[in-house]
Amino acid sequence: MGLFDRLRGDETPRVAFIGIDGVPYSLLSENEELFPNVAAIADDGTAGEISSIVPPESSACWPSLTTGKNPGETGVYGFQDREVGTYDTYVPMGNEVQADRVWDRVQEEGRRATVMNVPVTFPPQRNVQRMVSGFLSPDLEKAAYPDDVRDYLESLDYRIDVNPKLGHEADKGDFIEDAHATLDARFEAFEHYIEEDDWDLFFGVFMTTDRVNHFLFKDYERDGEYKDDFIEFYQKVDDYIGRLREALPEDVTMIVASDHGFTSLDYEVHFNEWLREEGWLSFDTDEPQELGDIADETTAYSFIPGRFYINLEGREPRGSVSEDEYDDVRDELKADLEALEGPEGNPVVDRVVEKEAAFRGDHDDIAPDLVAIPNNGFDLKSGFKADSDVFTTGPRNGMHSFDDTSLYIDHPDATIGDADLFDITPTILDLMDVEYSRGDFDGASLI
């Protein structure tokens, strides 16, 4: 059936979701003259700041955004998770996500989904129309399905991700050039498959925005050397969003959203070193490398970003804290975190979220006991090498934030109030007339 038939209403409605990883709403909304295309979406539909999830890390955020469920249901809490009942850790991949993705529900209805560059989707699913896995994929050859997609993308010099090592150089010129090349190829691929016009759900993510923010965001916020380069990059992002919008048929609703916000970074906070210095954590070797090197008397340990685990008897294999002591120990750790100050005397932590307030579901057995949400300027780290100061600085000058997450919906009936990431999947399904039960999600439709 052709475009004319779709315009007559003979086809069910469709959605094109464009992810802009880590783009804060304030950046776009406070500079409408610089970014007229996203401003036009807000004028024709609606836009607003939404909340991310706990913790606001891409590896946990994208599974939650694409399922409408919290990490207790998705089973993914961050870039590194712990095997149940052991001190073994792993990097969660797409097949570790334990909840149905929005495109799974679309495909189950006999409709087609094209999914491109979504983080934590490797290996690519074979039950969708086409998929190119994003962040954490080893290479394009293994990330693209079917083969004709891989062949086309290779002709574009398509990259799964920018080379972040270039951002560690003092001169950011090569990094910025690589970011533009990555963005250009991503846009060309998105435009190509949008114009194929053979899908019901198009779901594509620009992740290069997150990479640029990590290395240039303070330049933008505090008038640094690369502020003009930062603005120029985002003007290109805005232009590409406008061109993708123009390419969409009339029966398609466009959604543009980020998975978390961003702010300037002043200090990296190495929490396992802090735990060691404060007596919460010790190692059984002089050269620790991993979680399994913690000593039996350890009371607590940490994973990025700001996840804290009590070394609990019966849950951890060498747990030192009994069930009877758990609440008191956790309360003490929470108080210590809330009292922690940075080098200038500023509080490091905005708030500390307890496990039961953030996580619920069949996979909450590996949930952190506490999650610290930092104040702006403090990026929470958790290496196990025990060779760092608590507060350090590095090549990155931007960090994730829980608030200031972006959502734009090109539909007159959409209303963004007190929304969060969990609302996006039910909103997409509502727009596509795909049935679901209200209890399926932690969020609700914004239509």
Buried (B, 14 or more C-beta within 10 A) or exposed (E): EEEEEBEEEEBEBBBBBBBBBBBBBBBBBEBEEBBBBBBBBBEBBBBBBBBBBBBBBBBBBBBBBBBBBBBBBBBBBBBBBBEEEEBEBEEBBBEBBBBBBBBBBBBEBEBBBBBBBBBBBBBBBEEBBBBBBBBBBEEBEBBBBEEEBBEBBEEBEBBBBBBBEBBEEEEBEEBBEBBBBBBBBBBBBBBBBBEEBEBBBBBBBBBBBBBBBBBBBBBBBEEBEBBEBBBEBBBBBBBBBBBBBEBBBEBBBBBBBBBBBBBBBBBBBBBBBBBBEBEBBBBEEEEBEEBBBBBEEBBBBBBBBBBBBBBBBEBBEBBBBEEEBBEEBBEBBBEBBBEBEBEEEEBBBBBBBBBEEBBBBEBBEBBBBBBBBBBBBBBBBBBBBBEBBBBEEEBBBBBBBBBBBBBBBBBEEBEBEEBBBBBBBBBBBBBBEBEBEEEBBBBBBBB
